[in-house]
């Protein structure tokens, strides 16, 4: 009887843990983001700095979207591109942001890469550059491999014949990789289909 009660308590504890940990961690990360952004401005009203930041981002987006603003964007690009260390940092960050949310998204072509000759060992990734001939790497492409449970990844150079495109939603493939295969199920993606 006592052993059965302990099993039930353990089961309830585990269920509570499985529910609470993702919820609390998500809320904590959102709280950190909110308070960090809110703390940029010295307002005493909670949320005022956050709202001002959102408004500022929207205003800059509006200005840079019109014809006059595009000239300003090009001017800033040219200025930052001429500064020795700043150019490297600025262009890297700009390319990374554009890869996720810009017009030139880089993580929209999911592929599987064959690591062995038999094609039994494979990894999922995203083609980020189709042609590497300018680097002396003929018939190769760049594939980015995100890491599971981490905001990092590896770039590998592979022969094109070892890469096969997937007919799958890029966001679902990214979720599958980042979660270590736990988050997405094949049925969520309409199964991974090979493309020719």
Kinemage of the C-alpha trace (Angstrom):
@kinemage 1
@onewidth
@group {chain A} dominant
@subgroup {mainchain}
@vectorlist {calphas} color= white
{ca unk a 1} P 0.000 0.000 0.000
{ca unk a 2} L 2.779 2.426 0.972
{ca unk a 3} L 4.801 1.535 -2.137
{ca unk a 4} L 1.738 2.142 -4.326
{ca unk a 5} L 1.164 5.540 -2.683
{ca unk a 6} L 4.799 6.504 -3.325
{ca unk a 7} L 4.447 5.531 -7.008
{ca unk a 8} L 1.308 7.681 -7.337
{ca unk a 9} L 3.030 10.631 -5.625
{ca unk a 10} L 6.081 10.170 -7.884
{ca unk a 11} L 3.832 10.076 -10.944
{ca unk a 12} L 2.051 13.286 -9.917
{ca unk a 13} L 5.369 14.967 -9.178
{ca unk a 14} L 6.731 14.014 -12.607
{ca unk a 15} L 3.567 15.241 -14.376
{ca unk a 16} L 3.736 18.518 -12.451
{ca unk a 17} L 7.403 18.901 -13.335
{ca unk a 18} L 6.780 18.206 -17.035
{ca unk a 19} L 4.083 20.875 -17.070
{ca unk a 20} L 5.741 23.526 -14.898
{ca unk a 21} L 9.350 23.521 -16.153
{ca unk a 22} L 8.639 24.629 -19.772
{ca unk a 23} L 6.007 27.140 -18.603
{ca unk a 24} L 8.205 28.691 -15.895
{ca unk a 25} L 11.365 28.778 -18.003
{ca unk a 26} L 9.451 30.425 -20.873
{ca unk a 27} L 7.894 32.987 -18.525
{ca unk a 28} L 11.278 33.676 -16.911
{ca unk a 29} L 12.982 34.236 -20.286
{ca unk a 30} L 10.125 36.555 -21.343
{ca unk a 31} L 10.458 38.398 -18.015
{ca unk a 32} L 14.226 38.830 -18.539
{ca unk a 33} L 13.690 40.149 -22.077
{ca unk a 34} L 10.918 42.489 -20.929
{ca unk a 35} L 12.854 43.893 -17.945
{ca unk a 36} L 16.073 44.234 -19.985
{ca unk a 37} L 14.307 46.215 -22.703
{ca unk a 38} L 12.263 48.155 -20.154
{ca unk a 39} L 15.455 49.053 -18.265
{ca unk a 40} L 17.005 50.814 -21.271
{ca unk a 41} L 15.055 53.969 -20.433
{ca unk a 42} L 14.881 55.456 -16.913
{ca unk a 43} L 11.085 55.445 -16.599
{ca unk a 44} L 9.405 54.723 -13.277
{ca unk a 45} L 6.269 53.278 -14.913
{ca unk a 46} L 6.764 49.540 -15.584
{ca unk a 47} L 6.378 48.754 -19.289
{ca unk a 48} L 6.910 52.342 -20.498
{ca unk a 49} L 10.470 51.640 -21.683
{ca unk a 50} L 9.329 48.437 -23.375
{ca unk a 51} L 6.494 50.230 -25.206
{ca unk a 52} L 8.808 53.085 -26.218
{ca unk a 53} L 11.330 50.573 -27.599
{ca unk a 54} L 8.627 48.796 -29.633
{ca unk a 55} L 7.369 52.166 -30.911
{ca unk a 56} L 10.911 53.224 -31.828
{ca unk a 57} L 11.506 49.993 -33.755
{ca unk a 58} L 8.213 50.460 -35.633
{ca unk a 59} L 9.070 54.098 -36.431
{ca unk a 60} L 12.524 53.152 -37.750
{ca unk a 61} L 10.924 50.353 -39.797
{ca unk a 62} L 8.449 52.812 -41.288
{ca unk a 63} L 11.159 55.375 -42.118
{ca unk a 64} L 13.560 52.839 -43.648
{ca unk a 65} L 10.781 51.279 -45.751
{ca unk a 66} L 10.156 54.372 -47.865
{ca unk a 67} L 12.343 55.762 -50.645
{ca unk a 68} L 13.973 58.477 -48.513
{ca unk a 69} L 14.760 55.988 -45.735
{ca unk a 70} L 16.429 53.542 -48.116
{ca unk a 71} L 19.035 56.179 -48.918
{ca unk a 72} L 19.727 56.505 -45.191
{ca unk a 73} L 20.098 52.720 -44.893
{ca unk a 74} L 22.583 52.673 -47.788
{ca unk a 75} L 24.529 55.546 -46.230
{ca unk a 76} L 24.785 53.723 -42.874
{ca unk a 77} L 25.765 50.496 -44.670
{ca unk a 78} L 28.564 52.258 -46.561
{ca unk a 79} L 29.769 54.051 -43.426
{ca unk a 80} L 29.897 50.891 -41.302
{ca unk a 81} L 31.464 48.875 -44.153
{ca unk a 82} L 34.459 51.238 -44.245
{ca unk a 83} L 35.367 50.991 -40.568
{ca unk a 84} L 37.920 48.180 -40.065
{ca unk a 85} L 36.652 46.171 -37.051
{ca unk a 86} L 33.125 47.547 -37.116
{ca unk a 87} L 32.609 46.288 -40.692
{ca unk a 88} L 33.203 42.665 -39.705
{ca unk a 89} L 30.876 42.863 -36.716
{ca unk a 90} L 28.160 44.880 -38.494
{ca unk a 91} L 27.992 42.730 -41.640
{ca unk a 92} L 28.053 39.474 -39.643
{ca unk a 93} L 25.190 40.593 -37.391
{ca unk a 94} L 23.236 42.021 -40.326
{ca unk a 95} L 23.609 38.801 -42.324
{ca unk a 96} L 22.582 36.704 -39.319
{ca unk a 97} L 19.456 38.791 -38.672
{ca unk a 98} L 18.563 38.727 -42.389
{ca unk a 99} L 19.023 34.954 -42.417
{ca unk a 100} L 16.176 34.581 -39.934
{ca unk a 101} L 13.779 37.461 -40.645
{ca unk a 102} L 14.910 39.354 -43.718
{ca unk a 103} L 13.881 39.123 -47.363
{ca unk a 104} L 16.854 36.844 -48.020
{ca unk a 105} L 16.117 34.130 -45.474
{ca unk a 106} L 18.902 31.535 -45.464
{ca unk a 107} L 17.221 28.847 -43.403
{ca unk a 108} L 14.442 28.056 -45.849
{ca unk a 109} L 16.032 25.085 -47.677
{ca unk a 110} L 16.128 22.067 -45.370
{ca unk a 111} L 18.298 19.145 -46.489
{ca unk a 112} L 19.604 15.866 -45.216
{ca unk a 113} L 23.330 15.205 -45.536
{ca unk a 114} L 24.727 11.697 -45.869
{ca unk a 115} L 27.736 11.279 -43.586
{ca unk a 116} L 28.702 7.790 -44.703
{ca unk a 117} L 29.060 6.165 -48.116
{ca unk a 118} L 26.029 3.906 -47.575
{ca unk a 119} L 23.729 6.804 -46.713
{ca unk a 120} L 22.802 5.233 -43.382
{ca unk a 121} L 24.109 8.040 -41.152
{ca unk a 122} L 22.447 11.371 -41.895
{ca unk a 123} L 22.083 14.811 -40.368
{ca unk a 124} L 19.508 17.505 -41.040
{ca unk a 125} L 20.516 21.035 -41.882
{ca unk a 126} L 19.934 24.002 -44.169
{ca unk a 127} L 21.765 24.996 -47.347
{ca unk a 128} L 23.076 28.502 -46.773
{ca unk a 129} L 25.231 28.852 -49.885
{ca unk a 130} L 24.752 26.888 -53.089
{ca unk a 131} L 28.038 27.743 -54.810
{ca unk a 132} L 31.472 27.830 -53.162
{ca unk a 133} L 33.599 27.954 -56.320
{ca unk a 134} L 34.874 31.405 -55.254
{ca unk a 135} L 36.576 29.686 -52.306
{ca unk a 136} L 38.125 27.015 -54.524
{ca unk a 137} L 35.513 24.459 -53.426
{ca unk a 138} L 34.055 23.322 -56.741
{ca unk a 139} L 30.920 21.167 -56.668
{ca unk a 140} L 30.378 21.847 -52.950
{ca unk a 141} L 27.744 23.705 -50.984
{ca unk a 142} L 27.541 25.120 -47.470
{ca unk a 143} L 25.139 23.414 -45.071
{ca unk a 144} L 24.378 24.833 -41.629
{ca unk a 145} L 23.724 22.255 -38.927
{ca unk a 146} L 21.900 23.742 -35.910
{ca unk a 147} L 22.690 22.092 -32.590
{ca unk a 148} L 20.064 20.558 -30.371
{ca unk a 149} L 19.109 22.469 -27.206
{ca unk a 150} L 21.514 25.221 -28.098
{ca unk a 151} L 21.579 28.448 -30.103
{ca unk a 152} L 24.635 27.425 -32.055
{ca unk a 153} L 25.514 25.240 -34.984
{ca unk a 154} L 28.204 24.038 -37.352
{ca unk a 155} L 28.793 24.904 -40.969
{ca unk a 156} L 29.967 21.959 -43.026
{ca unk a 157} L 31.122 21.840 -46.628
{ca unk a 158} L 29.884 18.781 -48.474
{ca unk a 159} L 29.828 17.490 -52.039
{ca unk a 160} L 26.458 18.267 -53.643
{ca unk a 161} L 25.763 14.592 -54.367
{ca unk a 162} L 25.705 13.919 -50.609
{ca unk a 163} L 22.914 16.465 -50.036
{ca unk a 164} L 19.240 15.766 -50.648
{ca unk a 165} L 16.576 18.502 -50.302
{ca unk a 166} L 13.577 17.799 -48.101
{ca unk a 167} L 10.032 18.785 -48.961
{ca unk a 168} L 9.320 19.876 -45.400
{ca unk a 169} L 8.449 23.093 -43.624
{ca unk a 170} L 11.784 24.786 -42.683
{ca unk a 171} L 10.399 25.955 -39.317
{ca unk a 172} L 9.386 22.398 -38.429
{ca unk a 173} L 12.808 21.047 -39.461
{ca unk a 174} L 14.509 23.688 -37.296
{ca unk a 175} L 12.210 22.804 -34.371
{ca unk a 176} L 12.985 19.099 -34.856
{ca unk a 177} L 16.756 19.712 -34.825
{ca unk a 178} L 16.852 22.236 -31.965
{ca unk a 179} L 14.674 20.024 -29.774
{ca unk a 180} L 16.889 17.010 -30.418
{ca unk a 181} L 14.100 15.275 -32.327
{ca unk a 182} L 11.613 15.533 -29.487
{ca unk a 183} L 9.451 18.512 -30.478
{ca unk a 184} L 8.167 17.765 -33.968
{ca unk a 185} L 6.684 14.497 -35.073
{ca unk a 186} L 6.778 13.303 -38.711
{ca unk a 187} L 2.983 13.615 -38.842
{ca unk a 188} L 3.301 17.328 -37.928
{ca unk a 189} L 5.269 17.898 -41.113
{ca unk a 190} L 3.184 15.757 -43.414
{ca unk a 191} L 6.159 13.344 -43.344
{ca unk a 192} L 9.561 14.232 -44.710
{ca unk a 193} L 9.248 13.863 -48.450
{ca unk a 194} L 12.196 13.671 -50.748
{ca unk a 195} L 12.390 16.184 -53.565
{ca unk a 196} L 14.129 15.609 -56.841
